[in-house]
Amino acid sequence: MHIVAVKFLRAFWELHPDAEQPLKSWIHEAKKATWARPAQIKEQYRSASILKNQRVVFNIKGNDYRLVVSVAYQFQAVYVKFIGTHKAYGTIDAETVGMED
C-alpha cells in the first residue's frame, strides 16, 4: 500500500514521542500490505474498526492514539485522515474527518 500524508504522522510523533515507534511500525506493515478488502485489514489488525466511506480506525500504542485512514483498495493507497489522542478522537466524525479539518 502507498501511504499518502505520512508527513502528518511524522508531525504527530514529534509532538508525542511515545507514538513514534508504534506509528513507524504501522507504516512499515501498511507499506508491505496488499489489502484488497476490509476483511484483510481485520485479519491483520483485530482491533481495527471498519467504518463507512472506506474508512478504517487503527488503535496506536494500545489505545492511547487513534489513526483514521481512507483506503482506496483498487489503487492500493491509504490516505491519512486523522491522528490524535483517544480524547481528540471522541470529538471528530471518523467517517468524514480530513487532515485539513
N, C-alpha and C positions, 0 to 999 in steps of 0.2 A: 504494500500500500504506500502511496505517496502521501505525506502529511503536509497539509497546507497550513501555514501560520505557526510554525514551530517557534518563531520569534516571541509570540505571546507566552508560550510555555517557559522560554528562557527568561523573559522579563519577570514572570511569576516566581520562578525559583530564586531569582536574585533578591526578591523581597521576602521569600520564605525558603531559606536554605535547606530546611529539612525535607522539602519537596523535591529537591534536585535529583537525588538518586532514584526515587520512585518514578519520577517523570522520565528520566533518561532510560530507565528500564522499559517503561511503557512505549516510548518512542522506538527503541530497538526492536521490541516484539512486534509492534504495529507495522514497522517497515518491512519486516520479514513475512508478515501475514499476507494471505491472498483471499480475504473474505469475499464470498460470493452471495451470502445471505446472512441475516441476523443470527440464525441458529448457530452458525460457525463462531460468531463472537461469543455467544453464551457458552459454547463448549470450551473456549479458551479462558473466558472470564466469567465464572459462575455468578459473581456479584454484579455484573454489568446489568443495567436496566435498558431494555429496548423500548423506545418511545415511537410516537408517530413522526412523520416527516423525515424518516431515515435517521433519526437522532438516537444516539446511544450515550448513556451516562456511565462513566467509569469511576470507581472509588480509587482514590490515590492515597497512598500511605495509610493503609487501613481504611478508615472512613473520614480522615481529617480533611481531605480535599476532594472536590468533585470536578471531573473533566467531562464536558459535554461536547460531543462531536457530531457532525453530519457525515454520513458515509455514502459515497457515490460508488456503489458496488461495480457498476458497469465500467467505470473509469479507474477503478482501483485507487480511489482517493479518499482521504479523511480530512475534513475541514474542522479545525478547532473553532468552537463557537463560544466556549466559556471555560475558564479555570478559576476556581475560587475555593474559599473555605466552605465547610459544610453549612455554616451560618449564612454566608452570602448566597449559597445555592438556594436556600429557602426563600430568597427574595426575588428570584427570577422565574420566568416561564421557560423551562428547558426545551420546549418544543418550538420556541420562536426566537430565543435569545441569539445574539450575534456579538462578536467581539467589538463591533462598532457601537453597540448599545451602551 
